[in-house]
């Protein structure tokens, strides 16, 4: 009889912790996957026939209608989202000679709390790869993997706030059994599939490729997340420098305990990061005044 009681207690406790809500009613998800796409504004994607899967996610989750990048170009946005700071970086130059950074960051904060983090990058040659670029696209003759789009790589090393090389892996390592995912993952398509590289006959080709890649690689996780206390976040680093757009980008939360709604409050990358920090009771050393996102969470 005793084993049955213990088993029952474990089940009850698991349910309690899985449904935990912290400050602002933010659920504590078992898994969060963050996908970063590239260089397209809100109006280019939302409502566009070129991005049917992104619009499917927008209708099935929370669409943020006033979400913005931090600035231009790409790299400072990725660093801001991951660490709460641009780290003084103002361009897309490879940081191989300035790193590893020893500053606070999301991955190290999770690991220090006994949780887990991993970054998955398409076309990254090997785990822990520190090079600036890798391979050339046969489609566009542009780079495929680019370190400027994988912010966590800049903290790989030893010492305070650093990450082990094993926390940075190719997309081929993304598990088919989603229960084996880390607490928080970043997923970065290569530049043919993150909507960055412009292909023939024009920019809409890049949007279509990226949207199809997202559906092929993340739709199974998105469906699973709804039933397994997990979350998918799809966002963009910045818009396409449209002065009329104000760096307004699509951001979508899709998964369990997320209302099917539009959220009109203004947010940026710092708000999304601080939401994750609050979700897992992490310190918030970013020095940026950014409120966690509330008002979108269901049961």
HELIX and SHEET records of a PDB file:
HELIX    1   1 UNK A    2  UNK A   18  1                                  17    
HELIX    2   2 UNK A   23  UNK A   25  5                                   3    
HELIX    3   3 UNK A   42  UNK A   45  1                                   4    
HELIX    4   4 UNK A   52  UNK A   60  1                                   9    
HELIX    5   5 UNK A   74  UNK A   83  1                                  10    
HELIX    6   6 UNK A  106  UNK A  112  1                                   7    
HELIX    7   7 UNK A  147  UNK A  149  5                                   3    
HELIX    8   8 UNK A  151  UNK A  155  5                                   5    
HELIX    9   9 UNK A  165  UNK A  167  5                                   3    
HELIX   10  10 UNK A  171  UNK A  173  5                                   3    
HELIX   11  11 UNK A  178  UNK A  180  5                                   3    
HELIX   12  12 UNK A  203  UNK A  227  1                                  25    
HELIX   13  13 UNK A  269  UNK A  279  1                                  11    
SHEET    1   A 8 UNK A 168  UNK A 170  0                                        
SHEET    2   A 8 UNK A 117  UNK A 121  1                                        
SHEET    3   A 8 UNK A 184  UNK A 188  1                                        
SHEET    4   A 8 UNK A  31  UNK A  37  1                                        
SHEET    5   A 8 UNK A 230  UNK A 236  1                                        
SHEET    6   A 8 UNK A 248  UNK A 255 -1                                        
SHEET    7   A 8 UNK A  62  UNK A  68 -1                                        
SHEET    8   A 8 UNK A 261  UNK A 263  1                                        
SHEET    1   B 8 UNK A 168  UNK A 170  0                                        
SHEET    2   B 8 UNK A 117  UNK A 121  1                                        
SHEET    3   B 8 UNK A 184  UNK A 188  1                                        
SHEET    4   B 8 UNK A  31  UNK A  37  1                                        
SHEET    5   B 8 UNK A 230  UNK A 236  1                                        
SHEET    6   B 8 UNK A 248  UNK A 255 -1                                        
SHEET    7   B 8 UNK A  62  UNK A  68 -1                                        
SHEET    8   B 8 UNK A 267  UNK A 268  1                                        
SHEET    1   C 2 UNK A 133  UNK A 136  0                                        
SHEET    2   C 2 UNK A 143  UNK A 146 -1                                        
END                                                                             
